[in-house]
Amino acid sequence: MSALAASAFFDQASQEVRFYVDVSGSSVGASIGKATLHYRFRADSRTDEPLQTFTAHRAEIEAAVRRRVAAGSLQPVMLRENDLPRY
């Protein structure tokens, strides 16, 4: 596991998973809220495990960060529900 992958953690105070993404060799700080994770990936669930949900969908979430950076977003990138593709 890379240092970036190991760095993801849930911040109780902000209710966000905070993590870093490698974007063209640079480490970009990012976050995604517990509510966004729940409604986007586990809307039918009664339990919330934000770090587990994040880990299960990390590739998709990191791709969203890369798209935001490519579109000009500055650090830290705060993902919202509309940043993630719909199924």
Backbone hydrogen bonds in HBPLUS format (Angstrom, degrees):
<---DONOR---> <-ACCEPTOR-->    atom                        ^
c    i                          cat <-CA-CA->   ^        H-A-AA   ^      H-
h    n   atom  resd res      DA  || num        DHA   H-A  angle D-A-AA Bond
n    s   type  num  typ     dist DA aas  dist angle  dist       angle   num
A0006-ALA N   A0002-SER O   3.01 MM   4  6.28 153.7  2.08 149.6 157.0     1
A0007-SER N   A0004-LEU O   3.17 MM   3  5.17 144.9  2.30  97.5 107.8     2
A0009-PHE N   A0018-ARG O   2.99 MM   9  5.55 153.6  2.06 152.1 160.7     3
A0018-ARG N   A0009-PHE O   2.82 MM   9  5.55 161.7  1.85 169.1 168.5     4
A0011-ASP N   A0016-GLU O   2.77 MM   5  5.44 170.5  1.78 171.6 168.6     5
A0015-GLN N   A0011-ASP O   2.82 MM   4  5.67 128.2  2.09 147.3 163.4     6
A0016-GLU N   A0011-ASP O   3.36 MM   5  5.44 146.5  2.48 138.9 143.3     7
A0034-LYS N   A0015-GLN O   2.77 MM  19  5.57 162.4  1.81 158.8 153.5     8
A0017-VAL N   A0032-ILE O   2.87 MM  15  5.43 168.8  1.88 156.3 154.3     9
A0032-ILE N   A0017-VAL O   3.00 MM  15  5.43 146.4  2.12 144.8 155.4    10
A0019-PHE N   A0030-ALA O   2.95 MM  11  5.44 165.5  1.97 149.4 151.3    11
A0030-ALA N   A0019-PHE O   2.82 MM  11  5.44 149.9  1.91 169.4 165.5    12
A0021-VAL N   A0028-VAL O   2.91 MM   7  5.17 150.5  1.99 136.5 145.7    13
A0028-VAL N   A0021-VAL O   2.83 MM   7  5.17 169.6  1.84 148.0 151.5    14
A0023-VAL N   A0026-SER O   2.78 MM   3  5.19 169.0  1.79 157.0 158.8    15
A0026-SER N   A0023-VAL O   3.03 MM   3  5.19 163.3  2.06 111.7 116.8    16
A0077-VAL N   A0029-GLY O   2.99 MM  48  6.43 156.9  2.05 147.4 143.5    17
A0031-SER N   A0077-VAL O   2.86 MM  46  6.38 143.2  2.00 161.9 165.1    18
A0079-LEU N   A0031-SER O   2.87 MM  48  6.19 160.4  1.91 174.6 167.9    19
A0037-LEU N   A0033-GLY O   3.00 MM   4  6.33 164.4  2.02 155.7 159.6    20
A0038-HIS N   A0034-LYS O   2.91 MM   4  6.12 163.3  1.94 151.5 156.4    21
A0039-TYR N   A0035-ALA O   2.91 MM   4  6.07 177.0  1.91 158.9 158.5    22
A0040-ARG N   A0036-THR O   2.90 MM   4  5.76 152.0  1.98 145.8 153.9    23
A0041-PHE N   A0037-LEU O   2.93 MM   4  5.68 159.6  1.97 144.1 149.8    24
A0042-ARG N   A0038-HIS O   2.75 MM   4  4.77 145.2  1.87 130.0 140.2    25
A0045-SER N   A0042-ARG O   2.92 MM   3  5.32 167.2  1.94 122.2 125.4    26
A0053-THR N   A0049-GLU O   2.90 MM   4  6.10 165.0  1.92 163.5 168.6    27
A0054-PHE N   A0050-PRO O   2.87 MM   4  5.98 161.2  1.91 146.8 152.3    28
A0055-THR N   A0051-LEU O   2.94 MM   4  6.10 164.6  1.96 146.0 150.0    29
A0056-ALA N   A0052-GLN O   2.97 MM   4  6.16 158.1  2.02 150.1 155.5    30
A0057-HIS N   A0053-THR O   3.21 MM   4  6.38 134.3  2.43 141.8 152.9    31
A0057-HIS N   A0054-PHE O   3.08 MM   3  5.28 136.6  2.27 102.5 114.6    32
A0058-ARG N   A0055-THR O   3.46 MM   3  4.97 171.3  2.47 101.5 101.0    33
A0061-ILE N   A0057-HIS O   3.03 MM   4  6.26 158.1  2.08 155.3 162.4    34
A0062-GLU N   A0058-ARG O   2.75 MM   4  5.92 167.2  1.77 163.1 165.8    35
A0063-ALA N   A0059-ALA O   3.01 MM   4  6.14 152.1  2.09 140.8 148.6    36
A0064-ALA N   A0060-GLU O   3.14 MM   4  6.40 145.7  2.26 137.5 146.0    37
A0065-VAL N   A0061-ILE O   3.11 MM   4  6.52 148.3  2.21 145.3 153.7    38
A0066-ARG N   A0062-GLU O   2.97 MM   4  6.32 161.2  2.00 152.7 157.3    39
A0067-ARG N   A0063-ALA O   2.97 MM   4  6.25 152.5  2.05 146.2 153.5    40
A0068-ARG N   A0064-ALA O   3.01 MM   4  6.26 157.0  2.07 145.8 151.7    41
A0069-VAL N   A0065-VAL O   2.92 MM   4  6.21 160.4  1.96 156.4 161.4    42
A0070-ALA N   A0066-ARG O   2.93 MM   4  6.08 161.9  1.96 147.4 152.7    43
A0071-ALA N   A0067-ARG O   3.00 MM   4  6.19 134.3  2.21 138.8 151.0    44
A0071-ALA N   A0068-ARG O   3.14 MM   3  5.03 128.2  2.42  91.2 105.0    45
A0073-SER N   A0068-ARG O   2.94 MM   5  5.42 164.5  1.97 147.4 142.7    46
A0072-GLY N   A0069-VAL O   2.93 MM   3  5.11 159.9  1.97 108.3 114.2    47
A0083-ASP N   A0080-ARG O   2.95 MM   3  5.45 161.2  1.99 117.1 123.4    48
A0084-LEU N   A0081-GLU O   3.23 MM   3  5.78 163.6  2.26 115.2 120.0    49
